[in-house]
């Protein structure tokens, strides 16, 4: 399917690896010019070269912390008028909520709620003026299904979801959409790190721990980043203009619900 977005410009945050990279690759495959982002300058440059070589589109790497004003300014300097914004950021580490002090809680909220809202504020007027914009917020399945120890991440991402529910509908008449993608367990560095920690705590191998986790998923496997990226690309497409204010679980059926 031609997504109708060849030649568009996108900012994809936290896209040097994992699900963010998968989104960047899927958009590039459909001809979208990219600004990608990460903290590791060398890694980011390699990823930009790889995506550009594979897709043939222009890819600009911006090594910056997207959670800071300077980082956001650097992204927008590289792409002042994006057609597409994919918000993504790492979440706070696994921790018992009783160990979180006020500053840690505030930092988590800035990281996973305030930052994407700020970026949306900065790109929205251009999208409205040109009557095309696609905004995708990568959150987590934990917005619907809490994960013990990730309470701060879950709470901040749920806050972003609730906050954007109103604006998504307010701007829909301008052909600007805002949607969320809620990933479950995907085969990424982050998941493998989590599996390694759990395996160590239970004195078992990482392979054994991975198999145990897979048994909780009706699809009986972890998701692939490519599957996630293609969903993101469709929500950014010309065909998705009638989809807004929605939050898409992509978790292999893990969240048990009839609606």
Steps between C-alpha positions, in 0.01 A plus 500: 500500500625845409459701821489829311772668708804483274689828527352587838732590790499329838665540839532164675619531860723243670549317172855363507377158614195293588147607420597858413745376238236263362263795454770701324581209268135443411446867419819516296391195301201706387710796394479718810803722571615458859653671796599226741608547859698336777766564761785293355637715218708225337221245507251753370726588207536132408123447515438810286745372238341155501145629459603748229690232310211252518216743423662766285345784705673781686562415866638762742629384839455730800682382811314669786288440807147557375388567856694826516417835337836496322435151367159597368644813340763289324233270356294790372804673357565187294133476398314829562176391333439127548197330350534206739608481864563170676543556872711239675719501808648249741309444821622515860674183623322222688463608862270452799281811513589548868857570396402793276563845643331815374775586251498152348123520454521843340781383270290202388200720425716738297657211313182319398223762514627858488760448226263363233243769583765770454604361163138479385450864599802599291398322176124530510441845346694410185302177463171687540603767249585244232202280587706187549663361810553161657605467863565161657582459868676177592391414853459151647250222557549585868265795445222239497668221694724622783841338538627490859820699532426713194238707680666834421531418131143371488361804680684755287403328174139469615509873573618572145224278362229680697645846433504457121152346477336843488744682267493206257132563439531877500748499208352213301316731259839626377607152385740476793477180699639390835511132589686278741661160460519284812765228454511179696809278500718560197836344425715804576809577707274632775303176524815287491646707783185449704508127434865482608420673833204273567703190411773604739252554783346155444834325445411373155626550146384788285356254246293334771373837622413607146295183447312559825411852391387380158252261663304801631442627144216342298707539182769291677783727386649845536411763243752610240598866470406488131139418586488800729660731245250411230207582728660836576555572130135427420380737773725765340362433154263695282247218547477546877341844504176364651680340797575729793495495878549123497745279688605180327612201705752288316578225747419159348172486696662539842246751629189294564198709403190476280514869391 
